[in-house]
Amino acid sequence: MKDKDFDIEQYLFGQMSQEERDAAEQYLAEHPDWRAEVDTLRALEDELGDVPHEFFLDGAPEDADLVLARAVRQARSERPARVSRTMSIALGATAAAMVALIGVAVVIGYQIGTSSTELDGPAPVAISGSDPATGATLTADLTPAAGWIRLTATVTGIPAGEPCYLIVVDRDGNREIAGGWLVSESGEAEGTTLSGSALVAPDDVAEVRVENVAGQTFVAVAPA
């Protein structure tokens, strides 16, 4: 078999017919340099096979054999002269592959840490107040977001049957309705809890108030 007809990559990955493989084996038996090349690349394949699968998660190559294939193509581009030179190429490829895989693991760890921090997010701001004139009380947690806020509020002291709005007012007097409900009998007795959101920047919140549809204010509370 001529040099140009011998495809080491197909030989290593078992992509030859039996006749081609027999011819390749005969060729390798007659050419010690190429036999040393193949043995070295097989050792490289074994080393890559020992890498833990976790290193290949989320961003690593789908097929670790691609790393070996690149090493094969590099080896084929130069006619082997000495076994020591071939060994240097193989070891260099192994080291590069390991560095790349460790780098992937570090990036994954960083992304996981970053995601956890982002999920924790800013701490909610608690507000609470009451209006002696109406007997209504508002307790709420304001959770800052990027240019807006989430609210979880509990309102007590409003008569049953009142249709109400939970309103966020910014420093310019603009109003955003964060939620609405009809006070039930149990809501009058035990209070009503609701969640909502408002397109008001966290630092721009002037007050949170509860009004009915007629515009009567039952309670208004400003952040400290």
N, C-alpha and C positions, 0 to 999 in steps of 0.2 A: 504494500500500500504506500502510495506516495505521501509526502508530508502534507500537501495541501488537501488531500482527501481524508485526512484523519481528524475527526471532530471530537476533541476531548469532552466538550460540553455534553454532546449527545451520549457519549460513552458513560460519563459520570452519572447522568440523569436517567440512564436506561432507556434511551430513545432510539436504539439501534435494533435492527432485525438480528436474528441469531447468526445469520451469515456475516453481517457486518461486524457483529461483536467478535466472532471467531477470528475474522481478519484483523481486527484491532488488537486482540490478544496476541496474535502472532507477531504483529508489528511491534508491540511493546516488548515482547520477548527478545526481539532483535535490536531494540534501541534502548539501552539502559537509561539514557538521559530522560527519555520520555516516560519510562516506567517510574523513575524517581519523581518526575513531575506529577504523575497521576497519584502516586502514593502520598505525596505531600498535600495535594488538594483534597484527597480523601480524609486525611488527618484534620484539615481545616473544616471540612464538612462535619466531622464528628464533634469538633470543638464548638461549632455553632449550634449543633444539636443539643449540647449540654446547657445552653443558655436558658434560664428560667422563662416560662411562657409569659410571666407577668411583664417582662421587659418589652414584650411586643404589643401590649395593649394600647389602644387609643392613640394612634399616630405612628406606630411602628409599621414596617412593611407587612403586607398581608401574607407574603411568602418569604420566609427567611432565606430560601434558596436563591433569591435575587442577589443577595450579598455575595454568595458563592459564585453565581454566574458572572458577576462583574470581575471577580478575581480570576476566573477562568479566562475571560476575554483578555484581561491584561497579560496573563501568562502566555496566551497564544500569540500575542502581538510580537513577542520576541522569541527567537530560537534559544532554547535552554543551552547554556554553556557549562555551568557547574551546578551541582546539586545545592551547594551552599547559597548560591545566588537565588535559586528557586525557593529555598527555605526562607530567605529573608523576605521575599515578596509575600509568601504565605503568612508569615508571622506578622508582617506589617498590615496585611489585610485583616487578620484576626484582631489585632489591636485596634484598628480603625473601627471595625464593626462593634467591638465591645464599648469603645468610647461613645459611639453613636447611640447604642442601646441604653447606656447609662444616662446619657443626655436626655433621652426620651423619658426615662423614669423620673429624672429631676424635674422636667417640665410638667409631667403629670402631677407630681407632688405639689408643685407650685400652683397649678391650676386648681387642684382640689382645695388647697389652703385658701386661695383667693376666693373660691366659690363659697366656702364656709363662712369667711369673714363677711362677704356681701350678703349672704342669707341672714346673718345675725342682724345687720343693719343698725341704724340709729335707735336709741332707746326712746320709747314713747314719752310724751310730755303729758303729765296728769293735770287736769284742771277740775275745779269743783266750786260750786256756789249755789246760792238760793236767793229767792226774792220774797221777803216777808209779806209784801202786799198780795201776792198771788198764792204763796205757800208752795211754789214749785221749786224743785231742786234739780240741778244738772251736774252730773259727774261724767267726765269723758277722758279718754286717752287719745292724744293726737300723735300719730306716727308720721314723722317726716319722710317724704319721698323726694324724687328729683323734680322739684318745682311744683309739688302738690302735696296733699296730706290725706292720710286715712284717719277715720274717726270711729271709735266705739263709745257710744254714749248710753247712759242710763238716766231716764227722766222720771221723776215722781211728782205727785201733788197736782196733777192736771185732771180735771173732771172727765168722766167717761163721755164719749161721743164727740169730743173735740178733735177735728182734723188739724194736725200739726205739722210744721216743717222744722227740721234741724238746719240752721243756717250758719254759714261761716262768713264773717265780715272782714275784709282786709283793711289796711291802714288808710286807704283812699275812700273807704265807705262802700266799696263794691261788695255785692252780696252773692254768695254761691249756695244753692240749696244742696245739702249733703244727704238728705233723706226726708221721708215723710211717712206719717202713719195716722191711723184713727185710734184714739185712746179707747181701750176696752175697759170693761168693769174691773178685770184683774189688773189692767195697767194702771187704773186709778188707785187701786188698793195696794199693789205691790211695785208699781213702776214699770216702765217700758224700756227695754234695751234694744238698740238698733246699731247697725254699722253702716258707714257710708264713706264718701270721699268728696274732696273739693279741690278745684283747680286754683288753689291759693298757695303761694310759696310758704314754707314753714315759718320763715322769719317775718312774714308779712301778715300773719294772723293777728287781728286786733281783738276779736271776740267771737265766741260761739253763742248763739242764742236759739231759743225755741219760741216760735210764733204760731198762731192759728191762721187760717186762711183769710181772716178779716184783718190781719196785721197786728193783732194784739200780742204784745211780748209777755210771755210768762216768766222767763228767766234769761239772763245774759251773763256770761262769764268771760273774763279776759285772762289770757295766760299771764303768769307771774313775770 
